[in-house]
């Protein structure tokens, strides 16, 4: 399914009907109708995240995630909560570096109510000055809570180390300094600029009928004054950005019992054609309990409780990391084992049995994941704000199955050819700089 098309379209994949409609106002509506599903996940989203903020407004996107739940001219914050509680539903929001989403999950009969509340929040948030100051305090507490999590600190530090001159290297929620500095007027201007019809993407998955859903969206948006004629917001460029020279070593001294280690590399974007080979490589290296990292670091030597690898892909770039939390006296050996396992994969490749195991793991994980209407809805959103390509689960699996042993070795070789960043969080870890 090519979502670059501006006309309405629909098709059937794996018994689920997927449809997309573009309104004259620029609003995009996507649904996945799953026969027999008793519930619907729905969302109002905007393809604007923390990477879209200037320095004066850093933290505005996350601020809005909080403030939209504080009320509209039609509803107080308590009214919003009561609306979802009254039908046994749930609601929440998510801020990322590239989008913000306000979502709910309800029984089929409650879709009109849930959609009314979510769109009311999106189009008509009050952003009251008193609420703004209250949420400033809440966000500062949230940031302080994150600072007590060594693993979270390490992940934020790795992004900063690998993308030092780019907005993608900044924490999503801002910093204590930026949250204290940003004003209500700046956040409100961010809201008025981006929360417009051309930026609105409405998605739903589960027991939903597309035509009825579109009609309901149109009616609610007309009542809110979200009309007119405009083109939808353009998707981001896929041109590789200038990220700056990666920091080879980052040592964050903190009074934690463990050494938290991340070894990372710049890698590929979320839409790179090689992402399927890279996904299998990542699964073999550190994607589960049978992975090379887990077996060599935890099972064979008992050096860590948790060890894994992961890929974080964005629109035009991405990064890869290997993590372990261990006793500080074992940290040097753990870093060497990380490099050893990745290097062996690049030099010697993988066995067919490993590839078959990884394929089985990914196939099962995909099947289980998309039993959830929320996961299906987020897949629609990801396709719309990404490269405009919607793939069914069977199409995704076909691309994984087309990956060869040489493809996996090739992406591993490309990864190790790049400069690495070593991030360590804990006490007395300065000596690890020699391994960077």
C-alpha positions, 0 to 999 in steps of 0.5 A, a space after each residue: 500500500 502506497 500512502 503517498 497517494 492523495 486519494 482515498 484508498 483501501 485494501 484487504 490484507 490478512 482479513 483486515 481492511 486497511 483504508 486511508 482518506 485525505 480530507 480537503 483540509 489536509 487531515 489524514 484518516 487511516 483505519 484497519 478494520 479487524 472483523 470480530 474485534 470487540 475494541 478499537 484503539 484510536 488516536 489523534 497525532 501530529 508528526 512533530 516531536 522534540 527534534 522540531 523544537 528550537 532552543 528557546 522552545 526546547 521541551 514544548 512538545 512534551 509540555 503539550 503532551 501534559 497540557 492537552 489533558 488539562 481541559 478544553 472550553 467544553 471539558 475540565 481535566 476531570 471531565 476527560 478522565 470521567 469520560 473514559 472511566 465511564 466506558 471502561 476505556 483507557 487514554 494516554 499520550 506519547 511524545 517521541 523525537 518525531 511525533 506526538 500522539 494522543 490515544 485511547 482504547 475503548 469498546 466499539 460502542 464507545 468510539 464516538 465518545 472517545 473520538 469526541 474527547 480526543 479531538 476536543 483535546 487536540 483542537 481546543 486545548 486551553 493551556 491555562 497559565 495556572 495549569 502550565 505552572 502546575 505541569 512544569 512541576 510535574 515534568 520536573 519530577 518526571 525528569 528527576 525520576 528518570 535521573 534515578 534510573 542508570 539504564 535510562 541515563 546511559 541510553 540518553 547519553 549514548 544518543 547525545 554521544 552519537 548525535 552531538 550536533 543534532 536535535 535527535 541527540 537531545 532527550 525527548 522531555 527536555 532538561 531541567 534547565 530547558 523546562 525551567 526556562 521555557 514560557 507558556 507563550 512559547 509552548 502555546 505558539 508551538 501548539 498553534 503552529 503545529 496542531 492544525 488540520 494539515 498536521 492532524 493524523 487520525 488513526 484507528 484499528 479494531 472493530 471500526 468501519 472506515 466510512 462511518 469513522 470518517 464521517 464522524 471525524 468530519 462532523 467533530 472537526 467541523 464543530 471545532 472549526 478544523 476545516 478549510 483547504 490545505 495540503 497535508 504536512 509533507 513527510 520529512 526529507 530522507 537526506 542524511 543529516 550532519 550529526 557531528 563527530 561522535 564522542 568516543 567515551 562518556 563517563 557519568 559518575 553516579 552512586 550506583 552499585 552497578 556499572 551500566 555500559 552501552 557500546 554504540 555505533 551510528 547505523 541506518 534509518 528506519 526505512 533503509 532497505 537493509 533494515 530487515 537484514 539488520 533486524 535479523 543481525 540484531 536478533 542473533 547478536 542481542 535480541 533474546 535469551 539465545 542471542 550471542 551477547 546473552 549467552 556469552 555475558 550472562 549464561 557462560 560467565 554470569 557477568 550480568 543479569 541483563 544484556 541485549 542489543 537494539 536498533 533505534 531508527 529515525 527518518 533519515 538516520 539511526 544508531 545501534 547499541 549493546 547494553 549490559 549492567 554488571 559489577 564494576 570489576 567486571 566492566 572491562 571484560 564485558 566491554 571486550 566481550 561486546 566487541 568480540 561478539 560483534 567482531 566475530 559476527 562481522 568477520 565470520 558471519 552466522 550459521 544457517 541455524 542461527 538465521 532460522 532461529 532468528 526468523 522464528 523468533 521475529 515471526 512469532 513476535 510479530 504475530 503476538 504483537 499485532 494481536 493488539 489493536 493498539 499495535 495495529 493502530 501505531 503501525 498505521 501511524 508509523 507508515 503514514 509519517 515514515 516513508 508512506 509504505 504500508 506493509 502487511 505482516 506477511 509482506 514484512 515476513 517475506 522481506 525477512 525471509 529473503 535475507 541471506 547469510 551474506 546480507 547479515 554479515 555485510 550489515 555487521 561489517 558496515 556497522 563495525 567500520 563506523 566509529 563507536 561510542 562507549 558510555 559508562 554510568 557508575 563509580 570508578 569507571 574512568 579506566 574504561 576510556 582505554 577501550 573506547 
